[in-house]
């Protein structure tokens, strides 16, 4: 099968990759839509996480369950699901303290397993499916669902006294410049917090229920909708362009 792999610093492309082996708690999922992120671009261009080299990238996707491990209880082949932006280790002892998302031992970018890749592939493996996957309710589209696992806010939309959570990853020697106008020239309180995106099945399924019941619509985040796996490269170039009209490119796998 094909996967979109970081081949060297500054270069990622399609190549043949092995189909992952499924453990008893894991699933194979066939992506039906993926979204690209500035974090993908930063990771390719900087390659500051060495374990990502030679692996499939991508952390925003929805799909259909293809295969389930023997001990997976709540998912079956054919289920529509959201894949997680990170692979939190819910079996880590500190998960009981509410710190699961800080232990990313299953993430392809931190794992030493060379076969543990991201979501830009024809089949992908999700560890501990009952904890990490989320069911997509009827009536929620792929375009809506693909944004659930990795959302962000904007400084300009933030009220005085409000908080902005930055969930993008910045690597190497990159810097970020904020116009003073969005900070009200430093004389009004706004708070900027770096945060890892919330994770886990319960969190994502609650967001999906808000969408299903008309309380939230993430579709407008998809500023560009492309079609077919071969458009992943174009989608990444949109993110790299820093064009202000680009919010979130989504690639539908037809």
Buried (B, 14 or more C-beta within 10 A) or exposed (E): EBBBBBBEEEEBEBEEBEBBEBBEBBBBBBBBBBBBBBBBBBBBBBBBBEBBEBBBBBBBBBBBBBBBBEEBEEBEEEBBBBBBBBBBBBBBEEBEEEEBBBBBBBBBBBBEEEBBBBBBBBBBBBBBBBBBBBBBBEEBBBBBBBBBBBBBEEBEEBEEEEEBBBBBBBBEEEEEEEEEEBBEEEEEEBEEEEEBBBBBBEBBBEBBBBBBEEEBEBBEBBEBBBEEBEBBBBBBEBBBEEEEEBBBBBBBBE
